[in-house]
């Protein structure tokens, strides 16, 4: 499902434990970590896609989690040309995502990375909410910041330090990133 602007509809999942630590999955056979995420199939709502991806990637079912909230609008990122499949080049720019904030009400032992025929992750861990993003592939870092910043309001979490963007760039203000999120939901 690529829209007329070249963005594939997708969901992202920020999963919290009882200590408000976030779930990070290590990409299989790579040294990068990320939140669970995945594409929305035709006829699927963002919420249905979120539950499907949660089960496929993390082995959790709807009864293992509660929804705390979601982003108000689509958050977008562009994918560098070298990462785009050849058959998508020319009409694909990147992803537009609705991000969900979930709380694990099950147990850590309910997590299973091997429920899918093609697992996404080969390891996982809990990290503090505001963790450095160096282990996330570079072109996704900004959308991660946007999602974490917007959803922090639901946990009464303070925003990250405004002196840098966790990548050493000064003058970063996370509030600007939320304000710059696209205003339309359905495009």
N, C-alpha and C positions, 0 to 999 in steps of 0.2 A: 504494500500500500504506500506508494510514493505520491505525494500531493503535487499539485501543479507547480509549486515552487521548488520541487526537488527534495523534499524532506520525507523520510519514512517515519510513520507513526510508531511510537515506542513507549514503553513504560519503564520507569526506574523505581527501585525499591530500597528504602532506607529502613532497615530492620533493627529495632532496639531490644535490648534485654532489660531486666528490671532495674539495672543501674544506669540506664540511658546510654549505654555503650552501643556502638554501631557494629553491625556484621560486615566483615570484609571477606570476599572470596578471592583466592589466588587463581588467576587464569591458568588453565591446565597447560603444563609444560612451558610456562612463561614465568618471568619474575615480576609480573604486574598484578596489582590487586584492584578490585573494583566492587561496586555494589551489584546485586543482581539486576538484570535488565533484559528486555527483549521486545521484539516486534509485536504489534497488534495485528491479528489476522482479520481478514474481511468478515464483517458481521459481528465482530467481537467488540465489546465495550472496553475502555481502558481498565476498569475494575476486573472484568473477566480475564483480560490478558495478564494483569498483575497476579491474580491467583494462579493462573496456568504457569507463568514463569516462575513463581515462587515454588510451586511443586516440582517443575522440571529441573530447576537449578539448585534448589536448597532442600527439596524433599519435604517441605512443610505444606500443610493443608489449611484451608480457611479456619478450622477449629483450633489451630495452633497459634493464631495471631488475632490481633484486633487492629482495626484501622484507626489511627489517630487523626490523620488528615491527608491532604494531597495539595499539590501546587495549584494555584488558581488558574494558571495559563500554561500553554505549551512552552517548554524551555528548549532552545535549539542549540545544536553544535554542528559545525561543518567537519567533514572527514577529508583529510588530505588525499590528493589524487592517488598516491601510491597505495593507499589502503582500500580504494574502491575497486570492486570486482569489475572486470573488463566489460561484461555485458550490461552493467549499470552506468558506465561512464557516459557523460553527456547529459543525462537527465536526473542524476542523483547528486545531491549536495551533502546530505548528512541526515541527522535524526532530529525529530521533534518529539519531546517526551513529556508525559505527565508523570510526576514523581509522587510516590506514596510513602508516608511515614507509618510504619507498623510497629506494634509492640508484640514481642513473643510472649504468649501466655502458656505455651507448652514448655518443654524442657530442652536444654542443650542437646540431649541425646536424641531428640526428635529430628534434628538436622541430619540429612543424608544427602551427600553429594553424588551418589551413584544411582539415583532413581531414573535417570535418563539414559538412553542408549548412547548418546553423545554428551558426556558430562562437560559442563562449562568450567568447573573449578576442581582443583585437586587438593586444596587445603582451605581452611577458614579460621578466623579469629575474631575476637571482640576488641574494639579500639575505642578510645574516648571519642566523643562526638566531634570535636574540632581537632582532627588529626592532620598532620602534614600530608599533602597530596602528591608527593614526588613519585610514589609507586603507581599512580594512576597514569594511563597513557596521556600524554601531554594535551592532545586536542579535546579531551573530555574534562579536563580540570576545571575550566570555567563553569560549565554546566553543573558540576558537582558542588562548586562553591555556591552557585545560585540556589540549588535545591536545598542544601544544608542551611543556608541563610534564611530562605523563605520559611522553611519548616521549623526552624529553631523557635519561632514565636509560639508554637504549640507546646513547647516544653519549658517555656520561660527561660531559655538559654541565652546568655549574653552573646552578642555578636563577636566574631574573632577580632583580634587586635587590628586596628586600622592603619598601623604603620607600614604593613607590608601585606602582600597577597599570598603568603606562604611559599612564594617562589622568589622572594627577594626584591620584588618591584615595590617601590615606595608609592605612597599616595593612594593606595587601594582603600576603597570604602565599600564594604559589602552591601550597604543599603542602596548604593547606586545600581548594583547588579540586579536587585529585586525590582527596582523602579524601571529598569530598562527591559524587563521581560516583555515579550510580545503581548499585546492587549487583546487579541482575538483568540478564542478557543477553537473554533471549528475550521480554520482555513487549511 
